[in-house]
Amino acid sequence: MMARYYRYRLPPWARHCLIVIESVTLPIMIFQLIRTLFFPTTLDVLLLGLLVGLFIAFQLKWI
């Protein structure tokens, strides 16, 4: 059986890292969206997709 993931069982330094990543994801995603609209490359599109997935995971409390 798979162990359930609880954010609050992590050590304080790991929780702090998650909070920082969660708060920085949206501004970086917006910057990457603007960059992708003006200079679309494969790497930019993949990076934007990764950031959107990470943002959705944080919003749905998967992480």
MODAQUI-V968656 format. One line per field, one symbol per residue. phi: phi as a letter, one per 30 degrees, with the letter a starting at -180 (. if undefined). psi: psi as a letter, one per 40 degrees, with the letter a starting at -180 (. if undefined). A space follows every 10 residues. Layout:
phi->???
psi->???
This chain:
phi->.dddcbdddd dedddddddd dddcdddddd ddddddddbd bddddddddd dddddddddd hdc
psi->hhhihhdeei iddddddddd dddedddddd ddddddddgh iddddddddd ddddddddde fd.
